[in-house]
Amino acid sequence: MNNKIMDFYIDKVSRGPYFQMESNHFHSEYELYFLLSGTRKFFINHSFYTLHEHDLVLISKGELHRTSFLSDSCHERIVLYFNEQWLSSLHLPITEDIRSACLCTQKRTIGEDSNDYFQQLLNRMLQEYSSQDNFSSSLLLNYFEELLVFLMRTKESSHMQNEDTTTDSDIVSAAQYICNNYSSDLTLEDVAAYVNLSPTYFSKKFKTSTGFGFKEYLIHTRLKEAAHLLADTNDSITSIATRCGFSDSNYFGDLFRKVTNQSPRDYRKNTSYNYQL
């Protein structure tokens, strides 16, 4: 990525049939994903979201997520990433109302009366980001403020939907159970019994529905919570590893580095402005 603006990123990509993310991940940036065409399925923490044309999903920082296909159709999307440093550069004060309306994980449908305006705004940001000069940062900040104001203005009329509650309710229950008990010595058999499924069937269904294997999801949930603690506390790395269900701090450090491309110590240093993941 040959850009000078490090706290903000935007791109537009078309994908072929059956595309899905190669890896499950979380990151310290917020993400806004707008679907121009096609259909997509998101699994975020322990909730499912189904996106159709002109839907967007906002993913708060530190949320474990994966996107996958729902059909054999192609799709096109625009995605934005931005962090707290970027938000702190805005003239617009980031109030609690803005955080709850624009920066929490949610799905929205952009109405027909607003869609042209919204796409034009995103296209201006894409153009400015792809052809940067000394004025690009200022213009992008202005466009981004306009985007936040748009999201605030349309929060009641854009059909906000928190999650798809009818999709695989047993898998949602299992994921919630893992999120609530990640620090204990959970096994696949424990969680399968909680949702009254056989271990073999549960393992296959969890993978098919979420894109995560059971152990993979448990480990990533533990790492995500460790990232919270690294950013927001002064607790020792060994103590954080233990609290998050890792019995070996060296093993924890190796896994954390593999997922985030940073050691726990470097991650803490690089998030020293202490925003909450």
KATA-V813669 format. One record per run of one state. SS is the DSSP state (@ for helix, = for strand, . for the rest). FROM is the first residue (numbers start at 0). LEN is the number of residues. If there is no record, write none. Layout:
ss->SS from->FROM len->LEN
ss->SS from->FROM len->LEN
This chain:
ss->. from->0 len->7
ss->= from->7 len->8
ss->. from->15 len->9
ss->= from->24 len->1
ss->. from->25 len->4
ss->= from->29 len->8
ss->. from->37 len->2
ss->= from->39 len->5
ss->. from->44 len->2
ss->= from->46 len->5
ss->. from->51 len->3
ss->= from->54 len->5
ss->. from->59 len->5
ss->= from->64 len->4
ss->. from->68 len->6
ss->= from->74 len->8
ss->. from->82 len->1
ss->@ from->83 len->5
ss->. from->88 len->7
ss->@ from->95 len->7
ss->. from->102 len->3
ss->= from->105 len->4
ss->. from->109 len->2
ss->@ from->111 len->19
ss->. from->130 len->5
ss->@ from->135 len->18
ss->. from->153 len->7
ss->= from->160 len->1
ss->. from->161 len->7
ss->@ from->168 len->13
ss->. from->181 len->6
ss->@ from->187 len->7
ss->. from->194 len->4
ss->@ from->198 len->12
ss->. from->210 len->3
ss->@ from->213 len->19
ss->. from->232 len->4
ss->@ from->236 len->7
ss->. from->243 len->5
ss->@ from->248 len->12
ss->. from->260 len->3
ss->@ from->263 len->7
ss->. from->270 len->7
